Amino acid sequence: MDSQKMSYNAGQAKGQAQEKASNMMDKAGDAAQSAKESAQEAGQQMKAKAQGAADAVKNATGMN
């Protein structure tokens, strides 16, 4: 094999690997973003539930 063809092939492989890696990073970023959003949503729900529970206790004990 001539060295020009070998270095061309190596360049192609490197380019494809970099593209794959960058696509994976994008996917990981998207996953992280949606995980963050669902964590925030869960936090909001927990807050609302805690508030509801506190109100229920106040009502039950006649503190309201």
N, CA, C, O and CB atoms as a CASP TS submission, in Angstrom:
PFRMAT TS
TARGET T0000
AUTHOR 0000-0000-0000
METHOD Language model
MODEL 1
PARENT N/A
ATOM      1  N   MET     1       0.851  -1.207   0.000  1.00  0.00           N
ATOM      2  CA  MET     1       0.000   0.000   0.000  1.00  0.00           C
ATOM      3  C   MET     1       0.881   1.249   0.000  1.00  0.00           C
ATOM      4  O   MET     1       1.908   1.286   0.677  1.00  0.00           O
ATOM      5  CB  MET     1      -0.960   0.010   1.239  1.00  0.00           C
ATOM      6  N   ASP     2       0.487   2.256  -0.746  1.00  0.00           N
ATOM      7  CA  ASP     2       1.301   3.472  -0.703  1.00  0.00           C
ATOM      8  C   ASP     2       0.934   4.319   0.509  1.00  0.00           C
ATOM      9  O   ASP     2      -0.197   4.276   0.991  1.00  0.00           O
ATOM     10  CB  ASP     2       1.125   4.290  -1.996  1.00  0.00           C
ATOM     11  N   SER     3       1.899   5.084   0.991  1.00  0.00           N
ATOM     12  CA  SER     3       1.727   5.799   2.256  1.00  0.00           C
ATOM     13  C   SER     3       0.674   6.902   2.151  1.00  0.00           C
ATOM     14  O   SER     3       0.029   7.242   3.142  1.00  0.00           O
ATOM     15  CB  SER     3       3.054   6.396   2.702  1.00  0.00           C
ATOM     16  N   GLN     4       0.501   7.455   0.957  1.00  0.00           N
ATOM     17  CA  GLN     4      -0.516   8.508   0.800  1.00  0.00           C
ATOM     18  C   GLN     4      -1.911   7.941   1.064  1.00  0.00           C
ATOM     19  O   GLN     4      -2.720   8.547   1.767  1.00  0.00           O
ATOM     20  CB  GLN     4      -0.450   9.130  -0.624  1.00  0.00           C
ATOM     21  N   LYS     5      -2.175   6.778   0.494  1.00  0.00           N
ATOM     22  CA  LYS     5      -3.480   6.141   0.668  1.00  0.00           C
ATOM     23  C   LYS     5      -3.685   5.774   2.137  1.00  0.00           C
ATOM     24  O   LYS     5      -4.783   5.932   2.670  1.00  0.00           O
ATOM     25  CB  LYS     5      -3.603   4.880  -0.230  1.00  0.00           C
ATOM     26  N   MET     6      -2.631   5.286   2.792  1.00  0.00           N
ATOM     27  CA  MET     6      -2.725   4.912   4.204  1.00  0.00           C
ATOM     28  C   MET     6      -3.035   6.125   5.079  1.00  0.00           C
ATOM     29  O   MET     6      -3.871   6.043   5.979  1.00  0.00           O
ATOM     30  CB  MET     6      -1.423   4.252   4.667  1.00  0.00           C
ATOM     31  N   SER     7      -2.378   7.227   4.822  1.00  0.00           N
ATOM     32  CA  SER     7      -2.625   8.408   5.656  1.00  0.00           C
ATOM     33  C   SER     7      -4.010   8.989   5.365  1.00  0.00           C
ATOM     34  O   SER     7      -4.653   9.542   6.258  1.00  0.00           O
ATOM     35  CB  SER     7      -1.533   9.480   5.418  1.00  0.00           C
ATOM     36  N   TYR     8      -4.471   8.864   4.114  1.00  0.00           N
ATOM     37  CA  TYR     8      -5.824   9.312   3.785  1.00  0.00           C
ATOM     38  C   TYR     8      -6.845   8.485   4.576  1.00  0.00           C
ATOM     39  O   TYR     8      -7.775   9.032   5.168  1.00  0.00           O
ATOM     40  CB  TYR     8      -6.090   9.193   2.252  1.00  0.00           C
ATOM     41  N   ASN     9      -6.656   7.168   4.576  1.00  0.00           N
ATOM     42  CA  ASN     9      -7.567   6.282   5.307  1.00  0.00           C
ATOM     43  C   ASN     9      -7.535   6.569   6.803  1.00  0.00           C
ATOM     44  O   ASN     9      -8.572   6.549   7.466  1.00  0.00           O
ATOM     45  CB  ASN     9      -7.207   4.816   5.050  1.00  0.00           C
ATOM     46  N   ALA    10      -6.360   6.834   7.326  1.00  0.00           N
ATOM     47  CA  ALA    10      -6.226   7.156   8.746  1.00  0.00           C
ATOM     48  C   ALA    10      -6.972   8.446   9.053  1.00  0.00           C
ATOM     49  O   ALA    10      -7.639   8.555  10.082  1.00  0.00           O
ATOM     50  CB  ALA    10      -4.738   7.282   9.147  1.00  0.00           C
ATOM     51  N   GLY    11      -6.858   9.412   8.167  1.00  0.00           N
ATOM     52  CA  GLY    11      -7.568  10.683   8.330  1.00  0.00           C
ATOM     53  C   GLY    11      -9.069  10.492   8.312  1.00  0.00           C
ATOM     54  O   GLY    11      -9.792  11.092   9.107  1.00  0.00           O
ATOM     55  N   GLN    12      -9.536   9.644   7.395  1.00  0.00           N
ATOM     56  CA  GLN    12     -10.966   9.344   7.298  1.00  0.00           C
ATOM     57  C   GLN    12     -11.459   8.722   8.607  1.00  0.00           C
ATOM     58  O   GLN    12     -12.482   9.128   9.158  1.00  0.00           O
ATOM     59  CB  GLN    12     -11.248   8.392   6.104  1.00  0.00           C
ATOM     60  N   ALA    13     -10.711   7.732   9.088  1.00  0.00           N
ATOM     61  CA  ALA    13     -11.098   7.034  10.313  1.00  0.00           C
ATOM     62  C   ALA    13     -11.129   8.005  11.487  1.00  0.00           C
ATOM     63  O   ALA    13     -12.037   7.957  12.317  1.00  0.00           O
ATOM     64  CB  ALA    13     -10.130   5.870  10.606  1.00  0.00           C
ATOM     65  N   LYS    14     -10.143   8.878  11.553  1.00  0.00           N
ATOM     66  CA  LYS    14     -10.070   9.848  12.648  1.00  0.00           C
ATOM     67  C   LYS    14     -11.271  10.794  12.586  1.00  0.00           C
ATOM     68  O   LYS    14     -11.888  11.094  13.608  1.00  0.00           O
ATOM     69  CB  LYS    14      -8.741  10.652  12.584  1.00  0.00           C
ATOM     70  N   GLY    15     -11.594  11.257  11.387  1.00  0.00           N
ATOM     71  CA  GLY    15     -12.735  12.158  11.207  1.00  0.00           C
ATOM     72  C   GLY    15     -14.036  11.507  11.646  1.00  0.00           C
ATOM     73  O   GLY    15     -14.864  12.134  12.306  1.00  0.00           O
ATOM     74  N   GLN    16     -14.210  10.232  11.270  1.00  0.00           N
ATOM     75  CA  GLN    16     -15.428   9.511  11.649  1.00  0.00           C
ATOM     76  C   GLN    16     -15.496   9.315  13.157  1.00  0.00           C
ATOM     77  O   GLN    16     -16.563   9.435  13.758  1.00  0.00           O
ATOM     78  CB  GLN    16     -15.492   8.153  10.937  1.00  0.00           C
ATOM     79  N   ALA    17     -14.358   9.013  13.761  1.00  0.00           N
ATOM     80  CA  ALA    17     -14.322   8.810  15.208  1.00  0.00           C
ATOM     81  C   ALA    17     -14.667  10.100  15.933  1.00  0.00           C
ATOM     82  O   ALA    17     -15.407  10.085  16.917  1.00  0.00           O
ATOM     83  CB  ALA    17     -12.942   8.303  15.651  1.00  0.00           C
ATOM     84  N   GLN    18     -14.132  11.222  15.449  1.00  0.00           N
ATOM     85  CA  GLN    18     -14.417  12.510  16.082  1.00  0.00           C
ATOM     86  C   GLN    18     -15.894  12.865  15.937  1.00  0.00           C
ATOM     87  O   GLN    18     -16.506  13.398  16.863  1.00  0.00           O
ATOM     88  CB  GLN    18     -13.540  13.618  15.469  1.00  0.00           C
ATOM     89  N   GLU    19     -16.460  12.567  14.771  1.00  0.00           N
ATOM     90  CA  GLU    19     -17.876  12.855  14.545  1.00  0.00           C
ATOM     91  C   GLU    19     -18.747  12.013  15.472  1.00  0.00           C
ATOM     92  O   GLU    19     -19.703  12.510  16.066  1.00  0.00           O
ATOM     93  CB  GLU    19     -18.254  12.595  13.075  1.00  0.00           C
ATOM     94  N   LYS    20     -18.398  10.722  15.586  1.00  0.00           N
ATOM     95  CA  LYS    20     -19.137   9.837  16.491  1.00  0.00           C
ATOM     96  C   LYS    20     -19.057  10.337  17.923  1.00  0.00           C
ATOM     97  O   LYS    20     -20.058  10.374  18.639  1.00  0.00           O
ATOM     98  CB  LYS    20     -18.598   8.405  16.406  1.00  0.00           C
ATOM     99  N   ALA    21     -17.844  10.726  18.337  1.00  0.00           N
ATOM    100  CA  ALA    21     -17.648  11.202  19.704  1.00  0.00           C
ATOM    101  C   ALA    21     -18.480  12.454  19.945  1.00  0.00           C
ATOM    102  O   ALA    21     -19.088  12.606  21.004  1.00  0.00           O
ATOM    103  CB  ALA    21     -16.156  11.485  19.977  1.00  0.00           C
ATOM    104  N   SER    22     -18.504  13.338  18.974  1.00  0.00           N
ATOM    105  CA  SER    22     -19.251  14.581  19.169  1.00  0.00           C
ATOM    106  C   SER    22     -20.758  14.316  19.189  1.00  0.00           C
ATOM    107  O   SER    22     -21.489  14.979  19.925  1.00  0.00           O
ATOM    108  CB  SER    22     -18.906  15.593  18.062  1.00  0.00           C
ATOM    109  N   ASN    23     -21.223  13.363  18.397  1.00  0.00           N
ATOM    110  CA  ASN    23     -22.642  12.977  18.445  1.00  0.00           C
ATOM    111  C   ASN    23     -22.987  12.380  19.803  1.00  0.00           C
ATOM    112  O   ASN    23     -24.052  12.648  20.360  1.00  0.00           O
ATOM    113  CB  ASN    23     -22.973  11.966  17.324  1.00  0.00           C
ATOM    114  N   MET    24     -22.070  11.566  20.331  1.00  0.00           N
ATOM    115  CA  MET    24     -22.298  10.962  21.646  1.00  0.00           C
ATOM    116  C   MET    24     -22.348  12.028  22.729  1.00  0.00           C
ATOM    117  O   MET    24     -23.152  11.949  23.658  1.00  0.00           O
ATOM    118  CB  MET    24     -21.203   9.936  21.966  1.00  0.00           C
ATOM    119  N   MET    25     -21.480  13.026  22.602  1.00  0.00           N
ATOM    120  CA  MET    25     -21.470  14.112  23.580  1.00  0.00           C
ATOM    121  C   MET    25     -22.785  14.890  23.515  1.00  0.00           C
ATOM    122  O   MET    25     -23.339  15.273  24.545  1.00  0.00           O
ATOM    123  CB  MET    25     -20.270  15.058  23.333  1.00  0.00           C
ATOM    124  N   ASP    26     -23.274  15.116  22.307  1.00  0.00           N
ATOM    125  CA  ASP    26     -24.563  15.807  22.150  1.00  0.00           C
ATOM    126  C   ASP    26     -25.670  15.016  22.822  1.00  0.00           C
ATOM    127  O   ASP    26     -26.488  15.570  23.556  1.00  0.00           O
ATOM    128  CB  ASP    26     -24.894  16.022  20.657  1.00  0.00           C
ATOM    129  N   LYS    27     -25.688  13.711  22.563  1.00  0.00           N
ATOM    130  CA  LYS    27     -26.712  12.854  23.166  1.00  0.00           C
ATOM    131  C   LYS    27     -26.601  12.877  24.676  1.00  0.00           C
ATOM    132  O   LYS    27     -27.612  12.953  25.375  1.00  0.00           O
ATOM    133  CB  LYS    27     -26.592  11.416  22.649  1.00  0.00           C
ATOM    134  N   ALA    28     -25.376  12.811  25.186  1.00  0.00           N
ATOM    135  CA  ALA    28     -25.157  12.838  26.632  1.00  0.00           C
ATOM    136  C   ALA    28     -25.637  14.166  27.199  1.00  0.00           C
ATOM    137  O   ALA    28     -26.236  14.212  28.273  1.00  0.00           O
ATOM    138  CB  ALA    28     -23.663  12.611  26.970  1.00  0.00           C
ATOM    139  N   GLY    29     -25.373  15.234  26.478  1.00  0.00           N
ATOM    140  CA  GLY    29     -25.818  16.564  26.901  1.00  0.00           C
ATOM    141  C   GLY    29     -27.336  16.647  26.956  1.00  0.00           C
ATOM    142  O   GLY    29     -27.907  17.205  27.892  1.00  0.00           O
ATOM    143  N   ASP    30     -27.981  16.082  25.937  1.00  0.00           N
ATOM    144  CA  ASP    30     -29.452  16.073  25.906  1.00  0.00           C
ATOM    145  C   ASP    30     -29.991  15.261  27.075  1.00  0.00           C
ATOM    146  O   ASP    30     -30.948  15.671  27.733  1.00  0.00           O
ATOM    147  CB  ASP    30     -29.974  15.494  24.563  1.00  0.00           C
ATOM    148  N   ALA    31     -29.382  14.120  27.332  1.00  0.00           N
ATOM    149  CA  ALA    31     -29.820  13.255  28.428  1.00  0.00           C
ATOM    150  C   ALA    31     -29.653  13.976  29.761  1.00  0.00           C
ATOM    151  O   ALA    31     -30.525  13.915  30.627  1.00  0.00           O
ATOM    152  CB  ALA    31     -29.027  11.927  28.429  1.00  0.00           C
ATOM    153  N   ALA    32     -28.530  14.654  29.912  1.00  0.00           N
ATOM    154  CA  ALA    32     -28.278  15.388  31.153  1.00  0.00           C
ATOM    155  C   ALA    32     -29.302  16.494  31.335  1.00  0.00           C
ATOM    156  O   ALA    32     -29.803  16.715  32.438  1.00  0.00           O
ATOM    157  CB  ALA    32     -26.861  15.974  31.160  1.00  0.00           C
ATOM    158  N   GLN    33     -29.609  17.188  30.247  1.00  0.00           N
ATOM    159  CA  GLN    33     -30.574  18.280  30.302  1.00  0.00           C
ATOM    160  C   GLN    33     -31.950  17.751  30.703  1.00  0.00           C
ATOM    161  O   GLN    33     -32.615  18.337  31.556  1.00  0.00           O
ATOM    162  CB  GLN    33     -30.649  19.007  28.944  1.00  0.00           C
ATOM    163  N   SER    34     -32.380  16.643  30.089  1.00  0.00           N
ATOM    164  CA  SER    34     -33.714  16.139  30.419  1.00  0.00           C
ATOM    165  C   SER    34     -33.736  15.550  31.826  1.00  0.00           C
ATOM    166  O   SER    34     -34.765  15.606  32.499  1.00  0.00           O
ATOM    167  CB  SER    34     -34.159  15.081  29.394  1.00  0.00           C
ATOM    168  N   ALA    35     -32.616  14.987  32.281  1.00  0.00           N
ATOM    169  CA  ALA    35     -32.549  14.492  33.655  1.00  0.00           C
ATOM    170  C   ALA    35     -32.676  15.653  34.627  1.00  0.00           C
ATOM    171  O   ALA    35     -33.358  15.554  35.647  1.00  0.00           O
ATOM    172  CB  ALA    35     -31.232  13.722  33.901  1.00  0.00           C
ATOM    173  N   LYS    36     -32.008  16.756  34.297  1.00  0.00           N
ATOM    174  CA  LYS    36     -32.054  17.945  35.139  1.00  0.00           C
ATOM    175  C   LYS    36     -33.489  18.478  35.206  1.00  0.00           C
ATOM    176  O   LYS    36     -33.977  18.856  36.271  1.00  0.00           O
ATOM    177  CB  LYS    36     -31.089  19.036  34.601  1.00  0.00           C
ATOM    178  N   GLU    37     -34.151  18.499  34.046  1.00  0.00           N
ATOM    179  CA  GLU    37     -35.521  19.002  34.009  1.00  0.00           C
ATOM    180  C   GLU    37     -36.456  18.107  34.804  1.00  0.00           C
ATOM    181  O   GLU    37     -37.316  18.605  35.530  1.00  0.00           O
ATOM    182  CB  GLU    37     -36.007  19.116  32.569  1.00  0.00           C
ATOM    183  N   SER    38     -36.303  16.783  34.679  1.00  0.00           N
ATOM    184  CA  SER    38     -37.212  15.916  35.427  1.00  0.00           C
ATOM    185  C   SER    38     -36.904  15.966  36.916  1.00  0.00           C
ATOM    186  O   SER    38     -37.803  15.783  37.737  1.00  0.00           O
ATOM    187  CB  SER    38     -37.121  14.473  34.919  1.00  0.00           C
ATOM    188  N   ALA    39     -35.647  16.211  37.277  1.00  0.00           N
ATOM    189  CA  ALA    39     -35.308  16.364  38.695  1.00  0.00           C
ATOM    190  C   ALA    39     -35.958  17.624  39.255  1.00  0.00           C
ATOM    191  O   ALA    39     -36.470  17.618  40.375  1.00  0.00           O
ATOM    192  CB  ALA    39     -33.773  16.418  38.891  1.00  0.00           C
ATOM    193  N   GLN    40     -35.937  18.700  38.477  1.00  0.00           N
ATOM    194  CA  GLN    40     -36.562  19.947  38.915  1.00  0.00           C
ATOM    195  C   GLN    40     -38.069  19.748  39.058  1.00  0.00           C
ATOM    196  O   GLN    40     -38.686  20.237  40.005  1.00  0.00           O
ATOM    197  CB  GLN    40     -36.257  21.094  37.918  1.00  0.00           C
ATOM    198  N   GLU    41     -38.647  19.025  38.104  1.00  0.00           N
ATOM    199  CA  GLU    41     -40.082  18.754  38.141  1.00  0.00           C
ATOM    200  C   GLU    41     -40.430  17.937  39.382  1.00  0.00           C
ATOM    201  O   GLU    41     -41.408  18.224  40.073  1.00  0.00           O
ATOM    202  CB  GLU    41     -40.530  18.013  36.864  1.00  0.00           C
ATOM    203  N   ALA    42     -39.618  16.918  39.655  1.00  0.00           N
ATOM    204  CA  ALA    42     -39.835  16.076  40.840  1.00  0.00           C
ATOM    205  C   ALA    42     -39.730  16.925  42.094  1.00  0.00           C
ATOM    206  O   ALA    42     -40.506  16.753  43.034  1.00  0.00           O
ATOM    207  CB  ALA    42     -38.813  14.909  40.890  1.00  0.00           C
ATOM    208  N   GLY    43     -38.776  17.836  42.109  1.00  0.00           N
ATOM    209  CA  GLY    43     -38.605  18.730  43.245  1.00  0.00           C
ATOM    210  C   GLY    43     -39.832  19.591  43.472  1.00  0.00           C
ATOM    211  O   GLY    43     -40.264  19.792  44.607  1.00  0.00           O
ATOM    212  N   GLN    44     -40.386  20.096  42.385  1.00  0.00           N
ATOM    213  CA  GLN    44     -41.597  20.920  42.477  1.00  0.00           C
ATOM    214  C   GLN    44     -42.754  20.099  43.044  1.00  0.00           C
ATOM    215  O   GLN    44     -43.501  20.564  43.904  1.00  0.00           O
ATOM    216  CB  GLN    44     -41.976  21.495  41.089  1.00  0.00           C
ATOM    217  N   GLN    45     -42.886  18.868  42.544  1.00  0.00           N
ATOM    218  CA  GLN    45     -43.967  17.993  43.012  1.00  0.00           C
ATOM    219  C   GLN    45     -43.794  17.665  44.492  1.00  0.00           C
ATOM    220  O   GLN    45     -44.764  17.653  45.250  1.00  0.00           O
ATOM    221  CB  GLN    45     -44.009  16.695  42.184  1.00  0.00           C
ATOM    222  N   MET    46     -42.553  17.398  44.896  1.00  0.00           N
ATOM    223  CA  MET    46     -42.273  17.088  46.304  1.00  0.00           C
ATOM    224  C   MET    46     -42.661  18.274  47.183  1.00  0.00           C
ATOM    225  O   MET    46     -43.261  18.111  48.245  1.00  0.00           O
ATOM    226  CB  MET    46     -40.772  16.734  46.505  1.00  0.00           C
ATOM    227  N   LYS    47     -42.302  19.476  46.714  1.00  0.00           N
ATOM    228  CA  LYS    47     -42.625  20.695  47.470  1.00  0.00           C
ATOM    229  C   LYS    47     -44.132  20.822  47.628  1.00  0.00           C
ATOM    230  O   LYS    47     -44.635  21.112  48.714  1.00  0.00           O
ATOM    231  CB  LYS    47     -42.050  21.953  46.768  1.00  0.00           C
ATOM    232  N   ALA    48     -44.845  20.602  46.530  1.00  0.00           N
ATOM    233  CA  ALA    48     -46.297  20.721  46.556  1.00  0.00           C
ATOM    234  C   ALA    48     -46.908  19.673  47.497  1.00  0.00           C
ATOM    235  O   ALA    48     -47.839  19.966  48.247  1.00  0.00           O
ATOM    236  CB  ALA    48     -46.873  20.570  45.134  1.00  0.00           C
ATOM    237  N   LYS    49     -46.372  18.451  47.443  1.00  0.00           N
ATOM    238  CA  LYS    49     -46.871  17.386  48.319  1.00  0.00           C
ATOM    239  C   LYS    49     -46.588  17.725  49.776  1.00  0.00           C
ATOM    240  O   LYS    49     -47.446  17.537  50.638  1.00  0.00           O
ATOM    241  CB  LYS    49     -46.231  16.030  47.951  1.00  0.00           C
ATOM    242  N   ALA    50     -45.399  18.218  50.050  1.00  0.00           N
ATOM    243  CA  ALA    50     -45.030  18.568  51.424  1.00  0.00           C
ATOM    244  C   ALA    50     -45.938  19.682  51.937  1.00  0.00           C
ATOM    245  O   ALA    50     -46.389  19.651  53.082  1.00  0.00           O
ATOM    246  CB  ALA    50     -43.543  19.002  51.503  1.00  0.00           C
ATOM    247  N   GLN    51     -46.195  20.648  51.091  1.00  0.00           N
ATOM    248  CA  GLN    51     -47.073  21.760  51.468  1.00  0.00           C
ATOM    249  C   GLN    51     -48.475  21.233  51.752  1.00  0.00           C
ATOM    250  O   GLN    51     -49.112  21.626  52.730  1.00  0.00           O
ATOM    251  CB  GLN    51     -47.113  22.839  50.349  1.00  0.00           C
ATOM    252  N   GLY    52     -48.945  20.343  50.891  1.00  0.00           N
ATOM    253  CA  GLY    52     -50.262  19.741  51.075  1.00  0.00           C
ATOM    254  C   GLY    52     -50.333  18.951  52.369  1.00  0.00           C
ATOM    255  O   GLY    52     -51.331  19.011  53.087  1.00  0.00           O
ATOM    256  N   ALA    53     -49.269  18.208  52.665  1.00  0.00           N
ATOM    257  CA  ALA    53     -49.230  17.415  53.895  1.00  0.00           C
ATOM    258  C   ALA    53     -49.236  18.331  55.118  1.00  0.00           C
ATOM    259  O   ALA    53     -49.925  18.063  56.103  1.00  0.00           O
ATOM    260  CB  ALA    53     -47.982  16.503  53.914  1.00  0.00           C
ATOM    261  N   ALA    54     -48.464  19.408  55.042  1.00  0.00           N
ATOM    262  CA  ALA    54     -48.419  20.361  56.152  1.00  0.00           C
ATOM    263  C   ALA    54     -49.797  20.976  56.381  1.00  0.00           C
ATOM    264  O   ALA    54     -50.234  21.136  57.521  1.00  0.00           O
ATOM    265  CB  ALA    54     -47.377  21.466  55.877  1.00  0.00           C
ATOM    266  N   ASP    55     -50.472  21.318  55.288  1.00  0.00           N
ATOM    267  CA  ASP    55     -51.814  21.897  55.406  1.00  0.00           C
ATOM    268  C   ASP    55     -52.784  20.881  56.012  1.00  0.00           C
ATOM    269  O   ASP    55     -53.631  21.227  56.836  1.00  0.00           O
ATOM    270  CB  ASP    55     -52.326  22.367  54.024  1.00  0.00           C
ATOM    271  N   ALA    56     -52.644  19.605  55.583  1.00  0.00           N
ATOM    272  CA  ALA    56     -53.520  18.562  56.103  1.00  0.00           C
ATOM    273  C   ALA    56     -53.327  18.403  57.618  1.00  0.00           C
ATOM    274  O   ALA    56     -54.292  18.248  58.366  1.00  0.00           O
ATOM    275  CB  ALA    56     -53.249  17.223  55.381  1.00  0.00           C
ATOM    276  N   VAL    57     -52.073  18.445  58.049  1.00  0.00           N
ATOM    277  CA  VAL    57     -51.781  18.336  59.487  1.00  0.00           C
ATOM    278  C   VAL    57     -52.372  19.522  60.220  1.00  0.00           C
ATOM    279  O   VAL    57     -52.980  19.360  61.279  1.00  0.00           O
ATOM    280  CB  VAL    57     -50.255  18.253  59.743  1.00  0.00           C
ATOM    281  N   LYS    58     -52.201  20.704  59.672  1.00  0.00           N
ATOM    282  CA  LYS    58     -52.763  21.911  60.303  1.00  0.00           C
ATOM    283  C   LYS    58     -54.270  21.793  60.425  1.00  0.00           C
ATOM    284  O   LYS    58     -54.845  22.123  61.461  1.00  0.00           O
ATOM    285  CB  LYS    58     -52.397  23.174  59.497  1.00  0.00           C
ATOM    286  N   ASN    59     -54.911  21.318  59.354  1.00  0.00           N
ATOM    287  CA  ASN    59     -56.370  21.159  59.371  1.00  0.00           C
ATOM    288  C   ASN    59     -56.777  20.125  60.413  1.00  0.00           C
ATOM    289  O   ASN    59     -57.729  20.336  61.163  1.00  0.00           O
ATOM    290  CB  ASN    59     -56.892  20.744  57.976  1.00  0.00           C
ATOM    291  N   ALA    60     -56.060  19.015  60.459  1.00  0.00           N
ATOM    292  CA  ALA    60     -56.403  17.929  61.382  1.00  0.00           C
ATOM    293  C   ALA    60     -56.222  18.368  62.843  1.00  0.00           C
ATOM    294  O   ALA    60     -56.986  17.959  63.717  1.00  0.00           O
ATOM    295  CB  ALA    60     -55.534  16.687  61.090  1.00  0.00           C
ATOM    296  N   THR    61     -55.233  19.183  63.091  1.00  0.00           N
ATOM    297  CA  THR    61     -54.957  19.590  64.465  1.00  0.00           C
ATOM    298  C   THR    61     -55.665  20.899  64.819  1.00  0.00           C
ATOM    299  O   THR    61     -55.536  21.408  65.932  1.00  0.00           O
ATOM    300  CB  THR    61     -53.454  19.737  64.676  1.00  0.00           C
ATOM    301  N   GLY    62     -56.408  21.428  63.862  1.00  0.00           N
ATOM    302  CA  GLY    62     -57.152  22.673  64.095  1.00  0.00           C
ATOM    303  C   GLY    62     -56.274  23.890  64.205  1.00  0.00           C
ATOM    304  O   GLY    62     -56.663  24.875  64.834  1.00  0.00           O
ATOM    305  N   MET    63     -55.089  23.850  63.605  1.00  0.00           N
ATOM    306  CA  MET    63     -54.176  24.988  63.665  1.00  0.00           C
ATOM    307  C   MET    63     -54.492  26.032  62.601  1.00  0.00           C
ATOM    308  O   MET    63     -53.974  27.148  62.652  1.00  0.00           O
ATOM    309  CB  MET    63     -52.744  24.515  63.511  1.00  0.00           C
ATOM    310  N   ASN    64     -55.336  25.679  61.639  1.00  0.00           N
ATOM    311  CA  ASN    64     -55.631  26.628  60.559  1.00  0.00           C
ATOM    312  C   ASN    64     -56.728  27.597  60.974  1.00  0.00           C
ATOM    313  O   ASN    64     -57.110  28.469  60.193  1.00  0.00           O
ATOM    314  CB  ASN    64     -56.046  25.882  59.280  1.00  0.00           C
TER
END
